[in-house]
Amino acid sequence: MSTVVIVGAGPGLGAAVARRFGREGFAVGLVARDRERLDRLVEELAGKGVRARGYVADVRRPEELVAALKRAGEELGTVEVLQYSPVPHRDFMRPVLETRHRDLVGPVEFSVYGAVAAVQAVLPGMRRLGHGTILFVNGGTAAVPHPERAGTSIAFAAESAYGHLLHERLADEGIHVAQLVIPGAITPGHARKDPDVLAELLWGMHQERHGFRHFADDLDSR
């Protein structure tokens, strides 16, 4: 059985991606900080016939994240697909002129250190398989920095650069790395930003395996 792990799993996009991959026979690992939320998601997925397990970890604590991903691989099977999509904290979004160097610690830990730790945890397994997919999900500031959201703009830019480097380096090994940029808010019922629509897009990125950066909607959308 193939395994997908969603880092930053919640009741919106994370749950939708879990359902979409689960319909294709994937086992699903869910990583988040809230045990009760994870348990609810696992129960909901089980009701739909999806094998899922939840793992508690904070992406700002790399050791926790690596341990969670290791357990997921042991319990569900080698991770074939990794989605890194934790939702940034609101306090990361300070105006640029009010952002001090210490204000960037959290965003960088969240978007860069966590992302690198997650990739390094699953990459050996993907290499043994001879294939895999790594999906980064970011907001619009990953593509166009916003002066009122300096922390995420800076950290997403670094995460994007890391992902693009992986895309270039790992393609010859059969490991596809891609980024989905979602401008504005994920919105149930929206033609392009409904969680189920986005999950279908992410499934397509895994299947079609072309290009690094993909956009869910126009950058000026709200």
Z-matrix of the N, CA and C atoms (Angstrom, degrees):
N
C 1 1.462
C 2 1.522 1 109.84
N 3 1.319 2 116.91 1 134.53
C 4 1.461 3 121.22 2 176.38
C 5 1.521 4 109.82 3 -76.64
N 6 1.337 5 116.08 4 154.52
C 7 1.460 6 121.33 5 -177.30
C 8 1.515 7 110.51 6 -128.38
N 9 1.330 8 116.33 7 133.56
C 10 1.455 9 123.13 8 170.46
C 11 1.523 10 107.73 9 -114.96
N 12 1.327 11 116.87 10 138.14
C 13 1.461 12 121.21 11 174.67
C 14 1.516 13 108.28 12 -119.59
N 15 1.318 14 115.70 13 130.22
C 16 1.460 15 122.75 14 -178.98
C 17 1.518 16 108.05 15 -110.48
N 18 1.322 17 115.92 16 112.56
C 19 1.465 18 121.27 17 178.54
C 20 1.524 19 107.80 18 -92.12
N 21 1.327 20 115.23 19 120.91
C 22 1.461 21 120.65 20 -174.07
C 23 1.515 22 110.62 21 94.58
N 24 1.332 23 116.63 22 34.71
C 25 1.464 24 121.23 23 -175.80
C 26 1.522 25 110.75 24 -72.68
N 27 1.333 26 115.52 25 131.87
C 28 1.455 27 121.51 26 176.94
C 29 1.513 28 109.85 27 -140.46
N 30 1.339 29 117.61 28 -174.78
C 31 1.465 30 121.34 29 -175.39
C 32 1.523 31 114.43 30 -75.78
N 33 1.339 32 118.14 31 -8.11
C 34 1.456 33 121.49 32 -179.92
C 35 1.512 34 112.10 33 -95.94
N 36 1.350 35 115.78 34 -101.09
C 37 1.457 36 120.39 35 -177.06
C 38 1.521 37 112.23 36 -63.51
N 39 1.318 38 117.33 37 -43.95
C 40 1.460 39 119.57 38 -178.40
C 41 1.513 40 112.09 39 -57.97
N 42 1.334 41 116.85 40 -45.47
C 43 1.459 42 120.54 41 179.77
C 44 1.524 43 111.11 42 -64.88
N 45 1.340 44 116.51 43 -38.74
C 46 1.460 45 120.57 44 -179.55
C 47 1.523 46 111.03 45 -65.64
N 48 1.328 47 116.76 46 -42.35
C 49 1.468 48 120.24 47 178.01
C 50 1.537 49 110.09 48 -65.70
N 51 1.314 50 116.38 49 -40.09
C 52 1.468 51 119.50 50 177.97
C 53 1.523 52 110.77 51 -60.00
N 54 1.330 53 116.72 52 -44.00
C 55 1.469 54 119.70 53 178.91
C 56 1.535 55 110.88 54 -63.56
N 57 1.358 56 115.52 55 -43.03
C 58 1.469 57 119.13 56 -175.76
C 59 1.523 58 111.45 57 -64.78
N 60 1.324 59 116.53 58 -46.99
C 61 1.461 60 119.22 59 179.31
C 62 1.528 61 110.37 60 -70.99
N 63 1.328 62 115.75 61 -35.09
C 64 1.458 63 119.06 62 178.28
C 65 1.511 64 112.63 63 -60.62
N 66 1.344 65 117.45 64 -35.52
C 67 1.466 66 120.39 65 177.65
C 68 1.524 67 112.00 66 -63.76
N 69 1.324 68 115.61 67 -22.70
C 70 1.468 69 120.31 68 178.95
C 71 1.521 70 112.22 69 -91.52
N 72 1.323 71 116.52 70 6.94
C 73 1.453 72 120.14 71 176.47
C 74 1.515 73 115.19 72 94.45
N 75 1.331 74 117.46 73 5.86
C 76 1.462 75 120.26 74 179.36
C 77 1.527 76 110.84 75 -75.21
N 78 1.320 77 115.66 76 141.70
C 79 1.459 78 120.78 77 162.23
C 80 1.523 79 107.29 78 -78.65
N 81 1.336 80 116.60 79 148.73
C 82 1.462 81 120.59 80 -171.84
C 83 1.522 82 110.72 81 -124.24
N 84 1.324 83 115.43 82 124.32
C 85 1.462 84 121.78 83 170.89
C 86 1.516 85 108.72 84 -102.19
N 87 1.327 86 116.92 85 130.96
C 88 1.468 87 122.89 86 -178.39
C 89 1.522 88 108.92 87 -115.60
N 90 1.315 89 116.95 88 124.15
C 91 1.460 90 121.01 89 -178.80
C 92 1.523 91 108.92 90 -117.54
N 93 1.324 92 116.56 91 125.11
C 94 1.466 93 122.31 92 178.02
C 95 1.520 94 108.38 93 -160.41
N 96 1.333 95 116.54 94 175.22
C 97 1.469 96 120.33 95 -177.28
C 98 1.522 97 113.26 96 -87.34
N 99 1.329 98 117.57 97 -21.40
C 100 1.464 99 122.49 98 -170.79
C 101 1.533 100 110.70 99 -102.09
N 102 1.336 101 116.19 100 110.18
C 103 1.464 102 120.67 101 -177.79
C 104 1.525 103 111.82 102 -63.50
N 105 1.319 104 118.27 103 -41.62
C 106 1.465 105 120.18 104 -178.23
C 107 1.529 106 110.82 105 -63.32
N 108 1.325 107 117.08 106 -42.35
C 109 1.459 108 120.16 107 178.64
C 110 1.527 109 110.37 108 -63.54
N 111 1.318 110 116.44 109 -41.79
C 112 1.464 111 119.75 110 178.36
C 113 1.525 112 111.15 111 -61.75
N 114 1.319 113 116.60 112 -43.69
C 115 1.460 114 120.11 113 -179.68
C 116 1.525 115 111.27 114 -61.59
N 117 1.336 116 117.07 115 -40.05
C 118 1.466 117 120.02 116 178.02
C 119 1.528 118 110.92 117 -63.71
N 120 1.322 119 116.37 118 -43.22
C 121 1.459 120 120.18 119 179.57
C 122 1.524 121 111.27 120 -63.32
N 123 1.312 122 116.50 121 -43.84
C 124 1.468 123 120.23 122 179.41
C 125 1.527 124 110.03 123 -60.69
N 126 1.331 125 116.65 124 -42.50
C 127 1.470 126 120.90 125 179.56
C 128 1.529 127 110.98 126 -63.96
N 129 1.341 128 116.53 127 -43.27
C 130 1.467 129 120.45 128 179.67
C 131 1.528 130 110.55 129 -63.49
N 132 1.302 131 116.71 130 -42.13
C 133 1.470 132 120.24 131 -179.76
C 134 1.519 133 111.02 132 -67.74
N 135 1.321 134 117.05 133 -38.91
C 136 1.464 135 120.28 134 178.05
C 137 1.529 136 110.22 135 -59.68
N 138 1.344 137 116.21 136 -36.98
C 139 1.461 138 120.48 137 178.31
C 140 1.512 139 112.77 138 -64.38
N 141 1.318 140 116.74 139 -19.63
C 142 1.466 141 121.70 140 177.71
C 143 1.534 142 111.94 141 -102.09
N 144 1.319 143 115.50 142 9.56
C 145 1.451 144 119.69 143 176.74
C 146 1.519 145 114.74 144 82.02
N 147 1.339 146 116.87 145 16.99
C 148 1.466 147 121.08 146 -178.99
C 149 1.525 148 109.45 147 -99.53
N 150 1.318 149 115.91 148 127.44
C 151 1.457 150 120.14 149 175.96
C 152 1.520 151 108.59 150 -78.37
N 153 1.331 152 116.79 151 118.67
C 154 1.469 153 120.77 152 -175.66
C 155 1.525 154 110.04 153 -143.95
N 156 1.325 155 114.38 154 151.07
C 157 1.456 156 121.69 155 173.88
C 158 1.521 157 109.12 156 -139.67
N 159 1.328 158 115.38 157 147.92
C 160 1.453 159 120.43 158 -179.99
C 161 1.514 160 111.60 159 -106.80
N 162 1.329 161 115.60 160 146.31
C 163 1.465 162 121.95 161 -178.15
C 164 1.526 163 108.25 162 -135.14
N 165 1.307 164 116.02 163 125.18
C 166 1.461 165 120.82 164 -178.21
C 167 1.520 166 109.95 165 -85.03
N 168 1.324 167 115.82 166 126.46
C 169 1.469 168 121.18 167 175.89
C 170 1.516 169 108.91 168 -163.53
N 171 1.312 170 115.69 169 149.49
C 172 1.465 171 123.94 170 174.75
C 173 1.522 172 107.03 171 -104.22
N 174 1.329 173 117.64 172 123.81
C 175 1.465 174 119.69 173 -177.05
C 176 1.519 175 112.06 174 -64.22
N 177 1.337 176 118.04 175 -17.87
C 178 1.465 177 120.78 176 177.22
C 179 1.529 178 111.62 177 -83.33
N 180 1.309 179 116.42 178 1.38
C 181 1.468 180 122.20 179 174.17
C 182 1.522 181 107.71 180 -122.10
N 183 1.331 182 117.41 181 87.34
C 184 1.466 183 121.18 182 -172.65
C 185 1.521 184 114.62 183 -53.44
N 186 1.325 185 116.91 184 -35.27
C 187 1.463 186 118.87 185 -178.88
C 188 1.526 187 110.79 186 -63.57
N 189 1.341 188 116.78 187 -39.83
C 190 1.461 189 120.47 188 177.03
C 191 1.524 190 110.86 189 -63.55
N 192 1.316 191 115.18 190 -44.07
C 193 1.463 192 120.23 191 -177.58
C 194 1.524 193 111.12 192 -63.93
N 195 1.311 194 116.52 193 -45.28
C 196 1.468 195 120.44 194 179.59
C 197 1.529 196 110.28 195 -62.38
N 198 1.330 197 116.71 196 -41.86
C 199 1.464 198 119.89 197 179.44
C 200 1.525 199 111.16 198 -63.40
N 201 1.341 200 116.98 199 -39.83
C 202 1.461 201 120.88 200 179.47
C 203 1.523 202 110.91 201 -64.68
N 204 1.322 203 116.49 202 -43.31
C 205 1.464 204 119.99 203 -179.84
C 206 1.526 205 111.24 204 -68.06
N 207 1.308 206 116.72 205 -35.59
C 208 1.468 207 119.83 206 176.75
C 209 1.527 208 110.39 207 -63.10
N 210 1.339 209 116.50 208 -44.29
C 211 1.463 210 120.51 209 178.92
C 212 1.521 211 111.11 210 -63.30
N 213 1.327 212 116.49 211 -41.43
C 214 1.467 213 119.95 212 179.53
C 215 1.529 214 110.23 213 -60.16
N 216 1.329 215 116.54 214 -43.32
C 217 1.453 216 120.04 215 179.17
C 218 1.523 217 112.54 216 -63.93
N 219 1.327 218 115.92 217 -37.62
C 220 1.466 219 120.22 218 -179.61
C 221 1.523 220 111.60 219 -71.91
N 222 1.327 221 117.09 220 -39.15
C 223 1.460 222 121.15 221 -173.05
C 224 1.526 223 114.03 222 -88.36
N 225 1.336 224 117.04 223 -30.54
C 226 1.460 225 121.08 224 -175.58
C 227 1.522 226 113.54 225 -109.37
N 228 1.320 227 116.09 226 -21.02
C 229 1.466 228 120.65 227 -175.90
C 230 1.517 229 110.04 228 118.05
N 231 1.312 230 115.78 229 158.87
C 232 1.467 231 121.22 230 -177.88
C 233 1.521 232 111.03 231 -49.82
N 234 1.323 233 115.69 232 132.13
C 235 1.462 234 120.81 233 -177.61
C 236 1.525 235 110.01 234 -71.05
N 237 1.326 236 115.91 235 115.98
C 238 1.460 237 122.21 236 178.61
C 239 1.524 238 111.40 237 -92.68
N 240 1.342 239 116.37 238 -32.27
C 241 1.465 240 121.39 239 -179.52
C 242 1.523 241 108.77 240 -129.97
N 243 1.332 242 116.13 241 128.32
C 244 1.459 243 122.50 242 174.39
C 245 1.518 244 107.98 243 -116.12
N 246 1.333 245 116.55 244 126.29
C 247 1.457 246 120.88 245 171.00
C 248 1.525 247 108.41 246 -112.30
N 249 1.333 248 115.94 247 122.21
C 250 1.465 249 120.83 248 178.76
C 251 1.526 250 107.50 249 -106.57
N 252 1.328 251 116.36 250 105.22
C 253 1.458 252 119.99 251 -172.59
C 254 1.522 253 114.23 252 -146.72
N 255 1.335 254 118.76 253 42.58
C 256 1.462 255 118.23 254 176.33
C 257 1.527 256 110.68 255 -67.05
N 258 1.323 257 116.75 256 147.86
C 259 1.467 258 121.89 257 -178.83
C 260 1.530 259 109.14 258 -87.06
N 261 1.334 260 118.36 259 124.52
C 262 1.472 261 121.14 260 -177.12
C 263 1.529 262 113.09 261 -62.66
N 264 1.308 263 115.74 262 151.63
C 265 1.455 264 121.60 263 176.58
C 266 1.531 265 109.82 264 -72.55
N 267 1.306 266 116.11 265 148.97
C 268 1.467 267 120.12 266 178.99
C 269 1.526 268 112.33 267 -63.04
N 270 1.338 269 116.91 268 -31.73
C 271 1.467 270 117.93 269 -177.16
C 272 1.527 271 112.76 270 -74.98
N 273 1.342 272 117.27 271 -0.65
C 274 1.466 273 120.06 272 172.52
C 275 1.531 274 111.18 273 -79.91
N 276 1.327 275 116.69 274 -12.27
C 277 1.467 276 120.94 275 -168.94
C 278 1.515 277 112.20 276 -103.79
N 279 1.319 278 116.44 277 58.64
C 280 1.454 279 121.70 278 177.79
C 281 1.528 280 110.19 279 -88.73
N 282 1.330 281 116.89 280 152.55
C 283 1.476 282 119.02 281 173.13
C 284 1.522 283 110.18 282 -59.99
N 285 1.310 284 116.95 283 148.32
C 286 1.462 285 121.00 284 -172.81
C 287 1.520 286 112.77 285 -60.26
N 288 1.329 287 118.88 286 -37.51
C 289 1.464 288 120.33 287 -177.89
C 290 1.518 289 112.57 288 -77.15
N 291 1.328 290 116.86 289 -9.82
C 292 1.463 291 121.39 290 176.05
C 293 1.531 292 111.73 291 -104.78
N 294 1.314 293 116.22 292 4.65
C 295 1.458 294 121.16 293 -177.06
C 296 1.519 295 110.32 294 -94.61
N 297 1.323 296 114.93 295 116.06
C 298 1.469 297 120.98 296 177.61
C 299 1.525 298 109.17 297 -94.29
N 300 1.316 299 115.37 298 169.13
C 301 1.459 300 117.37 299 -176.39
C 302 1.529 301 111.51 300 -60.86
N 303 1.330 302 117.60 301 -34.93
C 304 1.465 303 119.61 302 -179.54
C 305 1.531 304 111.86 303 -68.45
N 306 1.335 305 116.71 304 -25.46
C 307 1.466 306 120.32 305 179.59
C 308 1.527 307 112.29 306 -68.95
N 309 1.320 308 116.74 307 -14.80
C 310 1.463 309 120.22 308 -179.38
C 311 1.522 310 113.09 309 -91.22
N 312 1.339 311 116.70 310 -8.54
C 313 1.462 312 119.31 311 -179.06
C 314 1.521 313 110.78 312 -60.95
N 315 1.333 314 116.14 313 -50.66
C 316 1.462 315 120.00 314 -178.78
C 317 1.517 316 113.32 315 -60.29
N 318 1.336 317 118.65 316 -52.37
C 319 1.460 318 119.35 317 179.31
C 320 1.528 319 113.56 318 -57.56
N 321 1.327 320 117.08 319 -40.28
C 322 1.470 321 119.33 320 -179.05
C 323 1.528 322 110.49 321 -70.29
N 324 1.325 323 117.64 322 -40.77
C 325 1.467 324 119.74 323 175.56
C 326 1.525 325 110.37 324 -58.93
N 327 1.325 326 115.42 325 -41.59
C 328 1.458 327 122.67 326 -174.60
C 329 1.528 328 112.25 327 -70.15
N 330 1.320 329 116.00 328 -48.95
C 331 1.469 330 120.58 329 -171.56
C 332 1.520 331 114.45 330 -95.36
N 333 1.324 332 117.32 331 -23.15
C 334 1.460 333 119.66 332 -175.63
C 335 1.531 334 111.01 333 -110.59
N 336 1.322 335 117.29 334 -60.32
C 337 1.462 336 118.58 335 -177.24
C 338 1.532 337 110.69 336 -60.96
N 339 1.341 338 116.59 337 -43.74
C 340 1.462 339 119.55 338 179.27
C 341 1.513 340 112.02 339 -63.23
N 342 1.336 341 116.12 340 -42.92
C 343 1.465 342 120.23 341 -179.80
C 344 1.522 343 111.10 342 -62.58
N 345 1.329 344 116.51 343 -45.10
C 346 1.470 345 120.12 344 -179.35
C 347 1.527 346 110.16 345 -64.55
N 348 1.320 347 116.81 346 -43.28
C 349 1.471 348 119.89 347 179.57
C 350 1.526 349 110.74 348 -60.94
N 351 1.341 350 116.97 349 -42.53
C 352 1.456 351 120.71 350 -179.09
C 353 1.523 352 110.89 351 -64.22
N 354 1.309 353 116.97 352 -46.05
C 355 1.464 354 120.60 353 -179.23
C 356 1.517 355 110.48 354 -62.52
N 357 1.325 356 117.08 355 -46.51
C 358 1.456 357 119.78 356 -178.36
C 359 1.526 358 111.83 357 -63.76
N 360 1.335 359 116.50 358 -27.65
C 361 1.465 360 119.39 359 179.87
C 362 1.524 361 112.07 360 -72.41
N 363 1.348 362 117.71 361 -34.81
C 364 1.466 363 119.72 362 -175.30
C 365 1.527 364 113.80 363 -99.83
N 366 1.313 365 117.35 364 -16.72
C 367 1.464 366 120.19 365 -173.82
C 368 1.533 367 113.63 366 -61.28
N 369 1.334 368 120.08 367 -42.17
C 370 1.470 369 118.02 368 179.06
C 371 1.530 370 112.74 369 -57.61
N 372 1.333 371 116.48 370 -39.61
C 373 1.452 372 119.82 371 179.28
C 374 1.522 373 112.23 372 -66.27
N 375 1.330 374 116.40 373 -41.69
C 376 1.462 375 119.94 374 177.63
C 377 1.525 376 110.71 375 -62.35
N 378 1.314 377 116.00 376 -39.05
C 379 1.465 378 119.27 377 178.80
C 380 1.519 379 111.05 378 -65.18
N 381 1.331 380 117.09 379 -37.42
C 382 1.469 381 119.37 380 176.88
C 383 1.533 382 110.82 381 -65.31
N 384 1.344 383 115.72 382 -38.15
C 385 1.465 384 119.94 383 177.77
C 386 1.528 385 111.58 384 -68.47
N 387 1.335 386 115.36 385 -30.59
C 388 1.458 387 119.85 386 -175.38
C 389 1.512 388 113.12 387 86.56
N 390 1.340 389 116.78 388 8.56
C 391 1.464 390 121.36 389 177.36
C 392 1.527 391 108.89 390 -164.38
N 393 1.332 392 115.44 391 166.46
C 394 1.455 393 120.93 392 178.45
C 395 1.514 394 110.26 393 168.55
N 396 1.319 395 115.72 394 170.34
C 397 1.465 396 122.37 395 178.44
C 398 1.512 397 109.07 396 -138.85
N 399 1.327 398 115.49 397 134.50
C 400 1.465 399 122.27 398 175.30
C 401 1.524 400 107.04 399 -121.67
N 402 1.331 401 116.28 400 121.28
C 403 1.457 402 122.11 401 -176.62
C 404 1.522 403 110.08 402 -117.59
N 405 1.325 404 116.33 403 121.84
C 406 1.460 405 121.98 404 173.40
C 407 1.522 406 108.08 405 -101.22
N 408 1.327 407 116.69 406 134.57
C 409 1.465 408 121.49 407 178.55
C 410 1.529 409 108.04 408 -119.34
N 411 1.332 410 115.88 409 124.02
C 412 1.460 411 121.09 410 -176.17
C 413 1.520 412 111.62 411 -136.20
N 414 1.341 413 115.30 412 163.33
C 415 1.455 414 120.90 413 173.84
C 416 1.519 415 110.93 414 -81.60
N 417 1.322 416 114.80 415 178.47
C 418 1.457 417 121.10 416 -175.28
C 419 1.508 418 115.16 417 -61.15
N 420 1.346 419 118.04 418 -25.16
C 421 1.460 420 119.71 419 -179.94
C 422 1.522 421 112.57 420 -68.68
N 423 1.325 422 117.35 421 -10.02
C 424 1.467 423 119.64 422 173.31
C 425 1.522 424 110.48 423 -66.87
N 426 1.340 425 116.28 424 -27.43
C 427 1.460 426 120.74 425 -178.45
C 428 1.527 427 112.25 426 -103.14
N 429 1.333 428 116.39 427 -38.04
C 430 1.472 429 121.28 428 -179.82
C 431 1.523 430 107.98 429 -131.10
N 432 1.332 431 118.69 430 108.50
C 433 1.462 432 120.69 431 -178.76
C 434 1.521 433 111.98 432 -62.14
N 435 1.335 434 115.95 433 147.14
C 436 1.460 435 122.15 434 -177.49
C 437 1.524 436 108.69 435 -119.04
N 438 1.334 437 118.77 436 126.33
C 439 1.467 438 120.56 437 -175.69
C 440 1.529 439 114.70 438 -64.44
N 441 1.336 440 117.43 439 -17.70
C 442 1.459 441 120.43 440 178.06
C 443 1.528 442 112.13 441 -93.55
N 444 1.311 443 116.81 442 -2.46
C 445 1.468 444 121.56 443 -178.45
C 446 1.520 445 109.06 444 -133.59
N 447 1.304 446 115.05 445 59.87
C 448 1.464 447 119.87 446 -170.91
C 449 1.527 448 113.07 447 -64.84
N 450 1.327 449 117.03 448 -42.10
C 451 1.465 450 119.44 449 -176.20
C 452 1.510 451 112.66 450 -59.94
N 453 1.339 452 116.41 451 -50.71
C 454 1.460 453 118.72 452 -179.93
C 455 1.525 454 111.00 453 -69.60
N 456 1.320 455 117.58 454 -35.34
C 457 1.467 456 119.58 455 179.43
C 458 1.525 457 110.82 456 -59.91
N 459 1.323 458 116.29 457 -45.23
C 460 1.462 459 120.87 458 -178.32
C 461 1.529 460 110.80 459 -71.12
N 462 1.329 461 116.29 460 -46.45
C 463 1.468 462 119.67 461 -176.67
C 464 1.527 463 111.91 462 -69.87
N 465 1.334 464 117.32 463 -39.75
C 466 1.462 465 119.66 464 177.20
C 467 1.528 466 111.64 465 -63.99
N 468 1.327 467 116.38 466 -35.84
C 469 1.467 468 119.35 467 177.58
C 470 1.526 469 110.53 468 -62.13
N 471 1.339 470 116.03 469 -41.63
C 472 1.464 471 119.81 470 178.38
C 473 1.529 472 111.15 471 -67.32
N 474 1.332 473 116.62 472 -41.53
C 475 1.468 474 120.38 473 177.98
C 476 1.523 475 110.43 474 -62.49
N 477 1.339 476 115.93 475 -40.85
C 478 1.461 477 120.53 476 178.77
C 479 1.522 478 111.24 477 -62.20
N 480 1.325 479 116.11 478 -42.79
C 481 1.465 480 119.80 479 179.24
C 482 1.519 481 110.49 480 -62.97
N 483 1.312 482 116.57 481 -42.65
C 484 1.465 483 120.49 482 178.23
C 485 1.531 484 110.66 483 -61.25
N 486 1.329 485 115.86 484 -46.59
C 487 1.458 486 119.58 485 179.70
C 488 1.515 487 112.45 486 -61.37
N 489 1.334 488 116.26 487 -40.55
C 490 1.468 489 119.37 488 -178.93
C 491 1.527 490 110.82 489 -67.02
N 492 1.316 491 116.64 490 -38.33
C 493 1.466 492 119.82 491 176.12
C 494 1.524 493 110.73 492 -62.02
N 495 1.326 494 116.97 493 -42.03
C 496 1.460 495 120.37 494 177.35
C 497 1.525 496 110.72 495 -63.11
N 498 1.322 497 115.49 496 -42.49
C 499 1.466 498 120.57 497 178.91
C 500 1.527 499 111.10 498 -54.57
N 501 1.320 500 115.42 499 -46.21
C 502 1.461 501 120.07 500 -178.78
C 503 1.526 502 112.15 501 -68.86
N 504 1.323 503 116.14 502 -40.55
C 505 1.462 504 119.88 503 -172.75
C 506 1.526 505 113.71 504 -79.85
N 507 1.345 506 117.77 505 -32.07
C 508 1.464 507 120.12 506 -171.04
C 509 1.521 508 114.59 507 -97.25
N 510 1.324 509 117.09 508 -8.65
C 511 1.468 510 119.67 509 -175.66
C 512 1.530 511 111.97 510 -56.89
N 513 1.313 512 117.14 511 -40.38
C 514 1.463 513 120.56 512 -177.81
C 515 1.524 514 112.66 513 -69.21
N 516 1.339 515 116.85 514 -13.75
C 517 1.465 516 120.65 515 178.36
C 518 1.521 517 111.89 516 -96.07
N 519 1.335 518 116.85 517 5.72
C 520 1.456 519 119.86 518 -179.63
C 521 1.513 520 114.06 519 81.05
N 522 1.327 521 116.86 520 14.28
C 523 1.468 522 121.11 521 179.67
C 524 1.522 523 108.32 522 -108.97
N 525 1.324 524 115.64 523 116.96
C 526 1.460 525 121.71 524 -176.27
C 527 1.526 526 109.99 525 -95.75
N 528 1.323 527 116.33 526 128.88
C 529 1.464 528 122.00 527 178.65
C 530 1.514 529 108.07 528 -118.90
N 531 1.323 530 117.05 529 127.81
C 532 1.459 531 121.17 530 -177.05
C 533 1.522 532 110.30 531 -144.25
N 534 1.329 533 114.51 532 161.35
C 535 1.459 534 121.54 533 -179.48
C 536 1.527 535 109.36 534 -127.59
N 537 1.322 536 116.12 535 134.65
C 538 1.459 537 121.58 536 171.85
C 539 1.522 538 108.58 537 -108.80
N 540 1.321 539 116.37 538 120.37
C 541 1.465 540 122.49 539 176.92
C 542 1.525 541 107.98 540 -98.91
N 543 1.337 542 115.75 541 124.43
C 544 1.461 543 121.38 542 -179.24
C 545 1.523 544 108.52 543 -113.99
N 546 1.328 545 118.84 544 98.55
C 547 1.471 546 120.73 545 178.45
C 548 1.526 547 110.45 546 -67.73
N 549 1.323 548 116.92 547 140.77
C 550 1.456 549 119.86 548 179.58
C 551 1.516 550 111.87 549 69.75
N 552 1.321 551 115.31 550 -158.67
C 553 1.462 552 121.41 551 -173.17
C 554 1.523 553 111.60 552 -94.66
N 555 1.324 554 115.24 553 147.24
C 556 1.465 555 120.68 554 168.67
C 557 1.526 556 106.67 555 -69.46
N 558 1.336 557 116.69 556 126.55
C 559 1.459 558 120.69 557 -169.29
C 560 1.523 559 111.60 558 -132.57
N 561 1.324 560 118.44 559 112.52
C 562 1.464 561 119.89 560 176.37
C 563 1.527 562 110.97 561 -55.93
N 564 1.315 563 116.04 562 133.81
C 565 1.447 564 121.18 563 179.93
C 566 1.517 565 114.85 564 89.73
N 567 1.332 566 117.39 565 -12.49
C 568 1.465 567 120.84 566 179.37
C 569 1.524 568 109.20 567 -71.74
N 570 1.335 569 115.80 568 142.62
C 571 1.464 570 119.93 569 -175.75
C 572 1.517 571 112.93 570 -62.13
N 573 1.332 572 117.06 571 -30.79
C 574 1.470 573 119.77 572 -176.05
C 575 1.527 574 113.35 573 -119.49
N 576 1.343 575 117.33 574 -16.81
C 577 1.465 576 119.27 575 -175.23
C 578 1.525 577 114.11 576 -121.22
N 579 1.311 578 116.00 577 17.49
C 580 1.457 579 120.07 578 169.45
C 581 1.532 580 108.53 579 -67.59
N 582 1.333 581 118.91 580 141.72
C 583 1.475 582 119.40 581 -178.24
C 584 1.525 583 114.40 582 -53.27
N 585 1.327 584 117.71 583 -40.49
C 586 1.457 585 119.28 584 -179.44
C 587 1.529 586 111.90 585 -68.97
N 588 1.332 587 116.75 586 -34.36
C 589 1.468 588 120.80 587 176.85
C 590 1.526 589 109.66 588 -65.74
N 591 1.338 590 116.21 589 -43.62
C 592 1.461 591 120.79 590 178.93
C 593 1.528 592 111.10 591 -65.38
N 594 1.323 593 116.40 592 -38.07
C 595 1.465 594 119.85 593 178.31
C 596 1.520 595 110.69 594 -62.89
N 597 1.319 596 116.33 595 -39.00
C 598 1.464 597 120.09 596 177.42
C 599 1.523 598 110.50 597 -64.78
N 600 1.324 599 115.98 598 -38.83
C 601 1.463 600 120.48 599 178.14
C 602 1.526 601 110.75 600 -64.17
N 603 1.314 602 117.14 601 -42.99
C 604 1.461 603 120.90 602 178.93
C 605 1.527 604 111.13 603 -66.13
N 606 1.329 605 116.81 604 -37.85
C 607 1.466 606 119.26 605 175.19
C 608 1.527 607 109.80 606 -61.66
N 609 1.322 608 116.77 607 -42.53
C 610 1.455 609 120.38 608 178.51
C 611 1.519 610 112.36 609 -63.08
N 612 1.329 611 117.53 610 -38.68
C 613 1.455 612 120.82 611 177.46
C 614 1.519 613 110.83 612 -62.43
N 615 1.326 614 116.06 613 -39.78
C 616 1.472 615 120.20 614 177.28
C 617 1.521 616 111.22 615 -65.23
N 618 1.324 617 116.35 616 -40.68
C 619 1.464 618 120.74 617 -176.53
C 620 1.525 619 112.95 618 -76.36
N 621 1.341 620 116.51 619 -44.00
C 622 1.465 621 120.13 620 -171.66
C 623 1.525 622 113.07 621 -82.83
N 624 1.337 623 116.89 622 -32.33
C 625 1.455 624 122.13 623 168.13
C 626 1.537 625 113.34 624 58.99
N 627 1.320 626 116.46 625 49.01
C 628 1.462 627 118.66 626 176.32
C 629 1.532 628 110.02 627 -134.26
N 630 1.320 629 115.51 628 139.75
C 631 1.457 630 121.47 629 176.55
C 632 1.511 631 113.37 630 73.21
N 633 1.329 632 115.70 631 158.67
C 634 1.462 633 120.27 632 178.81
C 635 1.522 634 112.07 633 -94.32
N 636 1.331 635 117.62 634 -59.14
C 637 1.467 636 120.38 635 -172.34
C 638 1.523 637 111.71 636 -97.80
N 639 1.323 638 114.71 637 129.93
C 640 1.455 639 122.28 638 178.05
C 641 1.528 640 108.20 639 -126.57
N 642 1.328 641 116.75 640 149.68
C 643 1.463 642 121.70 641 -178.35
C 644 1.530 643 109.84 642 -117.10
N 645 1.328 644 115.27 643 132.95
C 646 1.457 645 119.71 644 177.19
C 647 1.514 646 112.01 645 -76.98
N 648 1.345 647 116.70 646 -26.78
C 649 1.461 648 121.74 647 -177.11
C 650 1.508 649 108.53 648 -158.65
N 651 1.331 650 116.40 649 174.25
C 652 1.454 651 120.70 650 177.07
C 653 1.530 652 109.49 651 -63.39
N 654 1.321 653 116.04 652 146.58
C 655 1.460 654 120.15 653 -175.88
C 656 1.516 655 113.41 654 -65.07
N 657 1.327 656 118.49 655 -24.42
C 658 1.454 657 119.74 656 -179.95
C 659 1.517 658 112.24 657 -91.59
N 660 1.335 659 117.50 658 9.86
C 661 1.473 660 119.90 659 179.66
C 662 1.520 661 110.13 660 -75.45
N 663 1.298 662 115.82 661 155.48
C 664 1.460 663 121.74 662 -179.82
C 665 1.531 664 109.69 663 -124.44
